[in-house]
Amino acid sequence: MKRRFYMIGVVVPALALLAGCVTSGTSVDQKKSPHKAAMYNTQLAIIYMREGRMDLAQNKLASALKQAPHSVAVHNALALYYERIGRLHEADHQYKLSLDYGENNPDTLNNYGAFLCRQGKYRESIRYFLKASNNIDYTTPDKALANAGFCALKIPDKSLAKKYFKQALAINNDLGQALWQLGMISFEQQKYTQANSYLSRLIDLTQHPSARMLWVAIEAAWASGHRKNAEHYGRELLKLYPDSQEAQKFIHLVGSG
């Protein structure tokens, strides 16, 4: 499972305003409602960025900025656009403008934290994630805390990362990325019983676990004395990925055990 930042409620760069699809047949009366027109253009810009159509995204964002120059959502989208095209100074500036217009906006705090972490400013980024998670109006504080954990791993500080992942799970005990990271950290620290607990929960929640996930769960279960769990995961591994290296490792493990 790859580490990916949670950006405003989803695990892909997006904006909270993307609650539904936008179709080309939709029209907005820009004179009567410039704010709605700006949100519409911002939605289109995000869609164009996802499709790699950056010129069209730029045009829509230019229109949105004219229609709503103080909109947090517009400046968030502009920051994302500038980061995508490699103009990092401008991206940073847009995030700061977004914070100026919505100082405690948790979406901006979370997204700016992710941006800073990608630039290697790990400890600074964590401060923004924690500020977002402490906002009582934020609907996904667990994801901001998980982001703090991801960035702590980059420091690297596994103890700090573990702290934030545990806090995220205390809010949402089904958060897969936190379960995976805690399972991996516990396994690396040879705390196999803890690793088995986290990874068992993760696999129960995962519709299609990867070969790697199943293999690590097998190792943790086997090392902690939970042989039945290990054999159960092994059967799933052989069923789903019979030709994988992990499947061959399991066969060897059982044969030597």
CYANA upper distance limits for C-alpha pairs under 8 A (distance plus 0.5 A):
  1 MET  CA    177 GLN  CA      8.20
  1 MET  CA    180 TRP  CA      7.96
  1 MET  CA    213 MET  CA      7.95
  3 ARG  CA    150 PHE  CA      7.43
  3 ARG  CA    177 GLN  CA      8.10
  4 ARG  CA     11 VAL  CA      7.03
  4 ARG  CA     12 VAL  CA      8.46
  5 PHE  CA     11 VAL  CA      6.55
  5 PHE  CA     12 VAL  CA      8.01
  5 PHE  CA    114 ALA  CA      7.03
  5 PHE  CA    147 ASN  CA      6.23
  5 PHE  CA    150 PHE  CA      8.04
  6 TYR  CA     10 VAL  CA      6.14
  6 TYR  CA     11 VAL  CA      4.94
  6 TYR  CA     12 VAL  CA      7.28
  6 TYR  CA     13 PRO  CA      8.45
  6 TYR  CA    143 LYS  CA      6.38
  6 TYR  CA    144 ALA  CA      7.54
  6 TYR  CA    146 ALA  CA      8.38
  6 TYR  CA    147 ASN  CA      6.97
  7 MET  CA     11 VAL  CA      6.23
  7 MET  CA     12 VAL  CA      6.52
  7 MET  CA     13 PRO  CA      5.94
  7 MET  CA     14 ALA  CA      6.83
  7 MET  CA     15 LEU  CA      8.17
  7 MET  CA    107 ASP  CA      8.29
  7 MET  CA    110 ASN  CA      7.42
  7 MET  CA    111 ASN  CA      6.33
  7 MET  CA    114 ALA  CA      8.17
  8 ILE  CA     13 PRO  CA      8.34
  8 ILE  CA     14 ALA  CA      7.18
  8 ILE  CA     15 LEU  CA      6.65
  8 ILE  CA     16 ALA  CA      6.30
  8 ILE  CA    107 ASP  CA      5.97
  8 ILE  CA    110 ASN  CA      7.61
  8 ILE  CA    111 ASN  CA      7.51
  9 GLY  CA     16 ALA  CA      7.67
  9 GLY  CA    140 THR  CA      6.93
  9 GLY  CA    143 LYS  CA      7.96
 10 VAL  CA     14 ALA  CA      7.84
 13 PRO  CA     80 LEU  CA      8.23
 14 ALA  CA     18 LEU  CA      7.83
 14 ALA  CA     46 ILE  CA      7.45
 15 LEU  CA     46 ILE  CA      8.28
 15 LEU  CA     73 ALA  CA      7.61
 15 LEU  CA     76 ASN  CA      8.06
 15 LEU  CA     77 ALA  CA      7.63
 16 ALA  CA     73 ALA  CA      8.50
 16 ALA  CA    107 ASP  CA      8.08
 17 LEU  CA     39 MET  CA      7.98
 17 LEU  CA     43 GLN  CA      7.77
 17 LEU  CA     73 ALA  CA      7.94
 18 LEU  CA     43 GLN  CA      6.74
 22 VAL  CA     26 THR  CA      7.57
 22 VAL  CA     40 TYR  CA      8.33
 22 VAL  CA     43 GLN  CA      7.67
 22 VAL  CA     44 LEU  CA      7.49
 28 VAL  CA     33 SER  CA      8.12
 28 VAL  CA     36 LYS  CA      7.65
 28 VAL  CA     37 ALA  CA      6.16
 28 VAL  CA     40 TYR  CA      8.11
 29 ASP  CA     33 SER  CA      6.59
 29 ASP  CA     34 PRO  CA      8.14
 29 ASP  CA     37 ALA  CA      7.47
 30 GLN  CA     34 PRO  CA      5.30
 30 GLN  CA     36 LYS  CA      8.07
 30 GLN  CA     37 ALA  CA      5.81
 30 GLN  CA     67 GLN  CA      8.48
 33 SER  CA     37 ALA  CA      6.78
 34 PRO  CA     38 ALA  CA      6.56
 34 PRO  CA     67 GLN  CA      5.65
 34 PRO  CA     68 ALA  CA      7.28
 35 HIS  CA     39 MET  CA      6.79
 35 HIS  CA     67 GLN  CA      6.78
 35 HIS  CA     68 ALA  CA      6.19
 36 LYS  CA     40 TYR  CA      6.62
 37 ALA  CA     41 ASN  CA      6.65
 37 ALA  CA     64 ALA  CA      7.63
 37 ALA  CA     67 GLN  CA      7.55
 38 ALA  CA     42 THR  CA      6.53
 38 ALA  CA     63 SER  CA      7.55
 38 ALA  CA     64 ALA  CA      4.59
 38 ALA  CA     65 LEU  CA      7.59
 38 ALA  CA     67 GLN  CA      5.96
 38 ALA  CA     68 ALA  CA      6.43
 38 ALA  CA     74 VAL  CA      8.01
 39 MET  CA     43 GLN  CA      6.62
 39 MET  CA     64 ALA  CA      7.51
 39 MET  CA     73 ALA  CA      8.23
 39 MET  CA     74 VAL  CA      7.98
 40 TYR  CA     44 LEU  CA      6.85
 41 ASN  CA     45 ALA  CA      6.63
 41 ASN  CA     60 LYS  CA      5.65
 41 ASN  CA     61 LEU  CA      7.04
 41 ASN  CA     63 SER  CA      7.50
 41 ASN  CA     64 ALA  CA      6.13
 42 THR  CA     46 ILE  CA      6.77
 42 THR  CA     60 LYS  CA      6.99
 42 THR  CA     61 LEU  CA      6.43
 42 THR  CA     64 ALA  CA      6.67
 42 THR  CA     73 ALA  CA      8.28
 42 THR  CA     74 VAL  CA      6.75
 42 THR  CA     77 ALA  CA      7.42
 43 GLN  CA     47 ILE  CA      6.85
 44 LEU  CA     48 TYR  CA      6.63
 44 LEU  CA     57 ALA  CA      7.64
 44 LEU  CA     60 LYS  CA      7.37
 45 ALA  CA     49 MET  CA      6.62
 45 ALA  CA     56 LEU  CA      7.50
 45 ALA  CA     57 ALA  CA      4.58
 45 ALA  CA     58 GLN  CA      7.54
 45 ALA  CA     59 ASN  CA      8.46
 45 ALA  CA     60 LYS  CA      6.00
 45 ALA  CA     61 LEU  CA      6.66
 45 ALA  CA     77 ALA  CA      8.36
 46 ILE  CA     50 ARG  CA      6.75
 46 ILE  CA     57 ALA  CA      7.40
 46 ILE  CA     77 ALA  CA      7.59
 47 ILE  CA     51 GLU  CA      6.89
 47 ILE  CA     57 ALA  CA      8.43
 48 TYR  CA     52 GLY  CA      6.62
 48 TYR  CA     53 ARG  CA      5.47
 48 TYR  CA     54 MET  CA      6.97
 48 TYR  CA     56 LEU  CA      6.97
 48 TYR  CA     57 ALA  CA      5.81
 49 MET  CA     53 ARG  CA      6.15
 49 MET  CA     54 MET  CA      6.11
 49 MET  CA     57 ALA  CA      6.49
 49 MET  CA     81 TYR  CA      7.83
 53 ARG  CA     57 ALA  CA      6.89
 54 MET  CA     58 GLN  CA      6.58
 54 MET  CA     81 TYR  CA      8.36
 55 ASP  CA     59 ASN  CA      6.91
 56 LEU  CA     60 LYS  CA      6.85
 57 ALA  CA     61 LEU  CA      6.64
 57 ALA  CA     81 TYR  CA      8.31
 58 GLN  CA     62 ALA  CA      6.61
 58 GLN  CA     81 TYR  CA      8.13
 59 ASN  CA     63 SER  CA      6.92
 60 LYS  CA     64 ALA  CA      6.65
 61 LEU  CA     65 LEU  CA      6.54
 61 LEU  CA     74 VAL  CA      7.66
 61 LEU  CA     77 ALA  CA      8.14
 61 LEU  CA     78 LEU  CA      7.26
 62 ALA  CA     66 LYS  CA      7.00
 63 SER  CA     67 GLN  CA      6.82
 64 ALA  CA     68 ALA  CA      6.51
 64 ALA  CA     69 PRO  CA      8.09
 64 ALA  CA     74 VAL  CA      7.11
 65 LEU  CA     69 PRO  CA      5.22
 65 LEU  CA     70 HIS  CA      8.39
 65 LEU  CA     71 SER  CA      8.34
 65 LEU  CA     74 VAL  CA      6.96
 65 LEU  CA     75 HIS  CA      8.38
 68 ALA  CA     74 VAL  CA      7.99
 69 PRO  CA     74 VAL  CA      8.26
 70 HIS  CA     74 VAL  CA      8.44
 70 HIS  CA     75 HIS  CA      8.41
 70 HIS  CA     98 SER  CA      8.39
 70 HIS  CA    101 TYR  CA      6.67
 71 SER  CA     75 HIS  CA      6.97
 71 SER  CA     98 SER  CA      7.88
 71 SER  CA    101 TYR  CA      7.60
 72 VAL  CA     76 ASN  CA      6.60
 72 VAL  CA     97 LEU  CA      8.46
 72 VAL  CA     98 SER  CA      5.26
 72 VAL  CA     99 LEU  CA      7.96
 72 VAL  CA    101 TYR  CA      6.68
 72 VAL  CA    102 GLY  CA      6.76
 72 VAL  CA    108 THR  CA      8.25
 73 ALA  CA     77 ALA  CA      6.72
 73 ALA  CA     98 SER  CA      8.09
 74 VAL  CA     78 LEU  CA      6.68
 75 HIS  CA     79 ALA  CA      6.56
 75 HIS  CA     94 GLN  CA      5.92
 75 HIS  CA     95 TYR  CA      7.07
 75 HIS  CA     97 LEU  CA      7.31
 75 HIS  CA     98 SER  CA      5.86
 76 ASN  CA     80 LEU  CA      6.86
 76 ASN  CA     94 GLN  CA      7.26
 76 ASN  CA     95 TYR  CA      6.57
 76 ASN  CA     98 SER  CA      6.78
 76 ASN  CA    108 THR  CA      7.20
 77 ALA  CA     81 TYR  CA      6.64
 78 LEU  CA     82 TYR  CA      6.65
 78 LEU  CA     91 ALA  CA      7.55
 78 LEU  CA     94 GLN  CA      6.89
 79 ALA  CA     83 GLU  CA      6.70
 79 ALA  CA     90 GLU  CA      7.60
 79 ALA  CA     91 ALA  CA      4.59
 79 ALA  CA     92 ASP  CA      7.22
 79 ALA  CA     93 HIS  CA      8.09
 79 ALA  CA     94 GLN  CA      5.48
 79 ALA  CA     95 TYR  CA      6.29
 80 LEU  CA     84 ARG  CA      6.67
 80 LEU  CA     91 ALA  CA      7.17
 81 TYR  CA     85 ILE  CA      7.01
 81 TYR  CA     91 ALA  CA      8.00
 82 TYR  CA     86 GLY  CA      6.68
 82 TYR  CA     87 ARG  CA      5.55
 82 TYR  CA     88 LEU  CA      6.87
 82 TYR  CA     90 GLU  CA      6.68
 82 TYR  CA     91 ALA  CA      5.44
 83 GLU  CA     87 ARG  CA      6.14
 83 GLU  CA     88 LEU  CA      5.80
 83 GLU  CA     90 GLU  CA      8.42
 83 GLU  CA     91 ALA  CA      5.95
 87 ARG  CA     91 ALA  CA      6.87
 88 LEU  CA     92 ASP  CA      6.64
 89 HIS  CA     93 HIS  CA      6.77
 90 GLU  CA     94 GLN  CA      6.70
 91 ALA  CA     95 TYR  CA      6.86
 92 ASP  CA     96 LYS  CA      6.81
 92 ASP  CA    112 TYR  CA      8.44
 93 HIS  CA     97 LEU  CA      6.73
 94 GLN  CA     98 SER  CA      6.64
 95 TYR  CA     99 LEU  CA      6.78
 95 TYR  CA    108 THR  CA      7.53
 95 TYR  CA    112 TYR  CA      6.70
 96 LYS  CA    100 ASP  CA      6.64
 97 LEU  CA    101 TYR  CA      6.82
 98 SER  CA    102 GLY  CA      6.55
 98 SER  CA    103 GLU  CA      8.13
 98 SER  CA    108 THR  CA      7.35
 99 LEU  CA    103 GLU  CA      4.96
 99 LEU  CA    104 ASN  CA      7.53
 99 LEU  CA    105 ASN  CA      7.50
 99 LEU  CA    108 THR  CA      7.21
 99 LEU  CA    109 LEU  CA      8.09
104 ASN  CA    109 LEU  CA      7.76
104 ASN  CA    132 ALA  CA      8.16
104 ASN  CA    135 ASN  CA      8.06
105 ASN  CA    109 LEU  CA      6.82
105 ASN  CA    132 ALA  CA      8.10
106 PRO  CA    110 ASN  CA      6.51
106 PRO  CA    131 LYS  CA      8.06
106 PRO  CA    132 ALA  CA      4.96
106 PRO  CA    133 SER  CA      7.93
106 PRO  CA    135 ASN  CA      7.03
106 PRO  CA    137 ASP  CA      8.41
106 PRO  CA    138 TYR  CA      6.51
107 ASP  CA    111 ASN  CA      6.62
107 ASP  CA    132 ALA  CA      7.72
107 ASP  CA    138 TYR  CA      8.35
108 THR  CA    112 TYR  CA      6.32
109 LEU  CA    113 GLY  CA      6.54
109 LEU  CA    128 TYR  CA      5.81
109 LEU  CA    129 PHE  CA      6.92
109 LEU  CA    131 LYS  CA      7.54
109 LEU  CA    132 ALA  CA      5.97
110 ASN  CA    114 ALA  CA      6.85
110 ASN  CA    128 TYR  CA      6.81
110 ASN  CA    129 PHE  CA      5.72
110 ASN  CA    132 ALA  CA      6.31
110 ASN  CA    144 ALA  CA      6.55
111 ASN  CA    115 PHE  CA      6.72
112 TYR  CA    116 LEU  CA      6.65
112 TYR  CA    125 SER  CA      7.93
112 TYR  CA    128 TYR  CA      7.65
113 GLY  CA    117 CYS  CA      6.67
113 GLY  CA    124 GLU  CA      8.14
113 GLY  CA    125 SER  CA      4.71
113 GLY  CA    126 ILE  CA      6.98
113 GLY  CA    127 ARG  CA      8.10
113 GLY  CA    128 TYR  CA      5.61
113 GLY  CA    129 PHE  CA      6.16
114 ALA  CA    118 ARG  CA      6.76
114 ALA  CA    125 SER  CA      7.17
114 ALA  CA    147 ASN  CA      7.75
115 PHE  CA    119 GLN  CA      6.98
115 PHE  CA    125 SER  CA      8.27
116 LEU  CA    120 GLY  CA      6.98
116 LEU  CA    121 LYS  CA      5.72
116 LEU  CA    122 TYR  CA      7.34
116 LEU  CA    124 GLU  CA      7.68
116 LEU  CA    125 SER  CA      5.72
117 CYS  CA    121 LYS  CA      5.66
117 CYS  CA    122 TYR  CA      5.41
117 CYS  CA    124 GLU  CA      8.42
117 CYS  CA    125 SER  CA      5.93
117 CYS  CA    126 ILE  CA      8.48
117 CYS  CA    151 CYS  CA      6.63
121 LYS  CA    125 SER  CA      6.57
122 TYR  CA    126 ILE  CA      6.88
122 TYR  CA    151 CYS  CA      6.25
122 TYR  CA    152 ALA  CA      7.38
122 TYR  CA    154 LYS  CA      7.60
122 TYR  CA    155 ILE  CA      6.81
123 ARG  CA    127 ARG  CA      7.25
123 ARG  CA    151 CYS  CA      8.36
123 ARG  CA    152 ALA  CA      8.06
123 ARG  CA    155 ILE  CA      8.24
124 GLU  CA    128 TYR  CA      7.54
125 SER  CA    129 PHE  CA      6.99
125 SER  CA    148 ALA  CA      8.10
125 SER  CA    151 CYS  CA      8.07
126 ILE  CA    130 LEU  CA      6.64
126 ILE  CA    147 ASN  CA      8.40
126 ILE  CA    148 ALA  CA      5.56
126 ILE  CA    151 CYS  CA      7.42
126 ILE  CA    152 ALA  CA      8.10
127 ARG  CA    131 LYS  CA      6.66
128 TYR  CA    132 ALA  CA      6.68
129 PHE  CA    133 SER  CA      6.70
129 PHE  CA    144 ALA  CA      5.65
129 PHE  CA    145 LEU  CA      6.88
129 PHE  CA    147 ASN  CA      7.31
129 PHE  CA    148 ALA  CA      6.30
130 LEU  CA    134 ASN  CA      6.66
130 LEU  CA    144 ALA  CA      7.42
130 LEU  CA    145 LEU  CA      7.05
130 LEU  CA    148 ALA  CA      7.68
131 LYS  CA    135 ASN  CA      7.08
132 ALA  CA    138 TYR  CA      7.58
132 ALA  CA    141 PRO  CA      7.37
132 ALA  CA    144 ALA  CA      7.03
133 SER  CA    138 TYR  CA      7.37
133 SER  CA    140 THR  CA      8.07
133 SER  CA    141 PRO  CA      4.68
133 SER  CA    142 ASP  CA      7.56
133 SER  CA    144 ALA  CA      6.10
133 SER  CA    145 LEU  CA      6.87
134 ASN  CA    138 TYR  CA      8.40
134 ASN  CA    141 PRO  CA      7.70
135 ASN  CA    141 PRO  CA      8.38
140 THR  CA    144 ALA  CA      7.51
141 PRO  CA    145 LEU  CA      6.80
141 PRO  CA    168 ALA  CA      7.99
141 PRO  CA    171 ILE  CA      8.27
142 ASP  CA    146 ALA  CA      6.67
142 ASP  CA    167 GLN  CA      7.92
142 ASP  CA    168 ALA  CA      4.78
142 ASP  CA    169 LEU  CA      7.52
142 ASP  CA    171 ILE  CA      6.32
142 ASP  CA    172 ASN  CA      6.80
142 ASP  CA    175 LEU  CA      8.45
143 LYS  CA    147 ASN  CA      6.64
143 LYS  CA    168 ALA  CA      7.32
144 ALA  CA    148 ALA  CA      6.85
145 LEU  CA    149 GLY  CA      6.83
145 LEU  CA    164 TYR  CA      6.01
145 LEU  CA    165 PHE  CA      7.10
145 LEU  CA    167 GLN  CA      7.34
145 LEU  CA    168 ALA  CA      5.87
146 ALA  CA    150 PHE  CA      6.79
146 ALA  CA    164 TYR  CA      6.79
146 ALA  CA    165 PHE  CA      5.87
146 ALA  CA    168 ALA  CA      6.31
146 ALA  CA    177 GLN  CA      8.08
146 ALA  CA    178 ALA  CA      6.75
147 ASN  CA    151 CYS  CA      6.75
148 ALA  CA    152 ALA  CA      6.59
148 ALA  CA    161 ALA  CA      7.62
148 ALA  CA    164 TYR  CA      6.84
149 GLY  CA    153 LEU  CA      6.87
149 GLY  CA    160 LEU  CA      7.62
149 GLY  CA    161 ALA  CA      4.57
149 GLY  CA    162 LYS  CA      7.24
149 GLY  CA    163 LYS  CA      8.05
149 GLY  CA    164 TYR  CA      5.57
149 GLY  CA    165 PHE  CA      6.09
150 PHE  CA    154 LYS  CA      7.33
150 PHE  CA    161 ALA  CA      7.19
151 CYS  CA    155 ILE  CA      7.29
151 CYS  CA    161 ALA  CA      8.11
152 ALA  CA    156 PRO  CA      6.42
152 ALA  CA    157 ASP  CA      5.90
152 ALA  CA    158 LYS  CA      7.29
152 ALA  CA    160 LEU  CA      6.62
152 ALA  CA    161 ALA  CA      5.40
153 LEU  CA    157 ASP  CA      5.91
153 LEU  CA    158 LYS  CA      6.13
153 LEU  CA    160 LEU  CA      8.46
153 LEU  CA    161 ALA  CA      6.25
157 ASP  CA    161 ALA  CA      6.73
158 LYS  CA    162 LYS  CA      6.43
158 LYS  CA    185 ILE  CA      7.67
159 SER  CA    163 LYS  CA      6.84
160 LEU  CA    164 TYR  CA      7.03
161 ALA  CA    165 PHE  CA      6.68
162 LYS  CA    166 LYS  CA      6.56
162 LYS  CA    182 LEU  CA      6.81
162 LYS  CA    185 ILE  CA      8.04
163 LYS  CA    167 GLN  CA      6.81
164 TYR  CA    168 ALA  CA      6.68
165 PHE  CA    169 LEU  CA      6.76
165 PHE  CA    178 ALA  CA      5.68
165 PHE  CA    179 LEU  CA      8.30
165 PHE  CA    181 GLN  CA      8.12
165 PHE  CA    182 LEU  CA      7.35
166 LYS  CA    170 ALA  CA      6.66
166 LYS  CA    178 ALA  CA      7.95
166 LYS  CA    182 LEU  CA      8.28
167 GLN  CA    171 ILE  CA      7.21
168 ALA  CA    172 ASN  CA      6.68
168 ALA  CA    173 ASN  CA      8.15
168 ALA  CA    175 LEU  CA      8.08
168 ALA  CA    178 ALA  CA      7.53
169 LEU  CA    173 ASN  CA      4.84
169 LEU  CA    174 ASP  CA      7.55
169 LEU  CA    175 LEU  CA      6.85
169 LEU  CA    178 ALA  CA      7.22
169 LEU  CA    179 LEU  CA      8.15
174 ASP  CA    179 LEU  CA      8.24
174 ASP  CA    202 LEU  CA      8.21
174 ASP  CA    205 LEU  CA      7.76
175 LEU  CA    179 LEU  CA      6.90
176 GLY  CA    180 TRP  CA      6.64
176 GLY  CA    202 LEU  CA      6.47
176 GLY  CA    205 LEU  CA      8.10
177 GLN  CA    181 GLN  CA      6.66
178 ALA  CA    182 LEU  CA      6.52
179 LEU  CA    183 GLY  CA      6.46
179 LEU  CA    198 TYR  CA      5.88
179 LEU  CA    199 LEU  CA      7.11
179 LEU  CA    201 ARG  CA      8.00
179 LEU  CA    202 LEU  CA      6.49
180 TRP  CA    184 MET  CA      6.65
180 TRP  CA    198 TYR  CA      7.54
180 TRP  CA    199 LEU  CA      6.93
180 TRP  CA    202 LEU  CA      7.27
181 GLN  CA    185 ILE  CA      6.55
182 LEU  CA    186 SER  CA      6.45
182 LEU  CA    195 ALA  CA      7.66
182 LEU  CA    198 TYR  CA      7.22
183 GLY  CA    187 PHE  CA      6.57
183 GLY  CA    194 GLN  CA      7.60
183 GLY  CA    195 ALA  CA      4.81
183 GLY  CA    196 ASN  CA      7.59
183 GLY  CA    197 SER  CA      8.25
183 GLY  CA    198 TYR  CA      5.63
183 GLY  CA    199 LEU  CA      6.06
184 MET  CA    188 GLU  CA      6.61
184 MET  CA    195 ALA  CA      7.29
185 ILE  CA    189 GLN  CA      6.70
185 ILE  CA    195 ALA  CA      8.27
186 SER  CA    190 GLN  CA      6.71
186 SER  CA    191 LYS  CA      5.50
186 SER  CA    192 TYR  CA      7.08
186 SER  CA    194 GLN  CA      6.67
186 SER  CA    195 ALA  CA      5.53
187 PHE  CA    191 LYS  CA      6.09
187 PHE  CA    192 TYR  CA      5.99
187 PHE  CA    194 GLN  CA      8.33
187 PHE  CA    195 ALA  CA      5.79
187 PHE  CA    220 ALA  CA      7.14
191 LYS  CA    195 ALA  CA      6.75
192 TYR  CA    196 ASN  CA      6.44
192 TYR  CA    220 ALA  CA      5.72
192 TYR  CA    221 ALA  CA      7.73
192 TYR  CA    223 ALA  CA      6.62
192 TYR  CA    224 SER  CA      5.66
193 THR  CA    197 SER  CA      6.79
193 THR  CA    220 ALA  CA      7.65
193 THR  CA    221 ALA  CA      7.92
193 THR  CA    224 SER  CA      5.64
194 GLN  CA    198 TYR  CA      6.85
195 ALA  CA    199 LEU  CA      6.54
195 ALA  CA    217 ALA  CA      8.34
195 ALA  CA    220 ALA  CA      6.43
196 ASN  CA    200 SER  CA      6.31
196 ASN  CA    217 ALA  CA      6.83
196 ASN  CA    220 ALA  CA      5.55
196 ASN  CA    221 ALA  CA      5.74
196 ASN  CA    224 SER  CA      7.69
197 SER  CA    201 ARG  CA      6.89
198 TYR  CA    202 LEU  CA      6.78
199 LEU  CA    203 ILE  CA      6.64
199 LEU  CA    213 MET  CA      8.49
199 LEU  CA    217 ALA  CA      6.15
200 SER  CA    204 ASP  CA      6.74
200 SER  CA    217 ALA  CA      7.38
201 ARG  CA    205 LEU  CA      6.91
202 LEU  CA    206 THR  CA      6.68
203 ILE  CA    207 GLN  CA      8.28
203 ILE  CA    209 PRO  CA      6.83
203 ILE  CA    213 MET  CA      8.34
203 ILE  CA    214 LEU  CA      8.17
209 PRO  CA    213 MET  CA      6.60
209 PRO  CA    214 LEU  CA      7.02
210 SER  CA    214 LEU  CA      6.80
211 ALA  CA    215 TRP  CA      6.60
211 ALA  CA    237 LEU  CA      6.82
211 ALA  CA    240 LEU  CA      8.47
211 ALA  CA    241 TYR  CA      7.03
211 ALA  CA    244 SER  CA      7.90
211 ALA  CA    246 GLU  CA      6.83
211 ALA  CA    247 ALA  CA      8.39
212 ARG  CA    216 VAL  CA      6.66
212 ARG  CA    246 GLU  CA      7.35
213 MET  CA    217 ALA  CA      6.68
214 LEU  CA    218 ILE  CA      6.60
214 LEU  CA    233 TYR  CA      6.53
214 LEU  CA    234 GLY  CA      7.87
214 LEU  CA    236 GLU  CA      8.37
214 LEU  CA    237 LEU  CA      6.87
215 TRP  CA    219 GLU  CA      6.73
215 TRP  CA    233 TYR  CA      8.26
215 TRP  CA    234 GLY  CA      8.10
215 TRP  CA    237 LEU  CA      8.06
215 TRP  CA    246 GLU  CA      6.44
215 TRP  CA    247 ALA  CA      8.39
215 TRP  CA    250 PHE  CA      7.98
216 VAL  CA    220 ALA  CA      6.66
217 ALA  CA    221 ALA  CA      6.52
217 ALA  CA    230 ALA  CA      7.64
217 ALA  CA    233 TYR  CA      7.76
218 ILE  CA    222 TRP  CA      6.42
218 ILE  CA    229 ASN  CA      7.83
218 ILE  CA    230 ALA  CA      4.92
218 ILE  CA    231 GLU  CA      7.91
218 ILE  CA    233 TYR  CA      6.58
218 ILE  CA    234 GLY  CA      7.14
218 ILE  CA    250 PHE  CA      8.42
219 GLU  CA    223 ALA  CA      6.49
219 GLU  CA    230 ALA  CA      7.71
220 ALA  CA    224 SER  CA      6.59
220 ALA  CA    230 ALA  CA      8.46
221 ALA  CA    225 GLY  CA      6.72
221 ALA  CA    226 HIS  CA      5.31
221 ALA  CA    227 ARG  CA      6.79
221 ALA  CA    229 ASN  CA      6.56
221 ALA  CA    230 ALA  CA      5.68
222 TRP  CA    226 HIS  CA      6.09
222 TRP  CA    227 ARG  CA      5.76
222 TRP  CA    229 ASN  CA      8.33
222 TRP  CA    230 ALA  CA      6.09
226 HIS  CA    230 ALA  CA      6.94
227 ARG  CA    231 GLU  CA      6.58
228 LYS  CA    232 HIS  CA      6.59
229 ASN  CA    233 TYR  CA      6.73
230 ALA  CA    234 GLY  CA      6.49
231 GLU  CA    235 ARG  CA      6.68
232 HIS  CA    236 GLU  CA      7.02
233 TYR  CA    237 LEU  CA      6.61
234 GLY  CA    238 LEU  CA      6.67
234 GLY  CA    247 ALA  CA      7.98
234 GLY  CA    250 PHE  CA      6.91
235 ARG  CA    239 LYS  CA      6.59
236 GLU  CA    240 LEU  CA      6.49
237 LEU  CA    241 TYR  CA      5.95
237 LEU  CA    242 PRO  CA      7.31
237 LEU  CA    246 GLU  CA      8.17
237 LEU  CA    247 ALA  CA      6.54
238 LEU  CA    242 PRO  CA      4.93
238 LEU  CA    243 ASP  CA      8.44
238 LEU  CA    247 ALA  CA      6.16
241 TYR  CA    247 ALA  CA      7.16
242 PRO  CA    247 ALA  CA      6.36
243 ASP  CA    247 ALA  CA      7.16
243 ASP  CA    248 GLN  CA      8.09
244 SER  CA    248 GLN  CA      7.17
245 GLN  CA    249 LYS  CA      6.74
246 GLU  CA    250 PHE  CA      6.76
247 ALA  CA    251 ILE  CA      6.84
248 GLN  CA    252 HIS  CA      6.74
249 LYS  CA    253 LEU  CA      6.55
250 PHE  CA    254 VAL  CA      6.69
251 ILE  CA    255 GLY  CA      6.61
252 HIS  CA    256 SER  CA      6.56
253 LEU  CA    257 GLY  CA      6.39
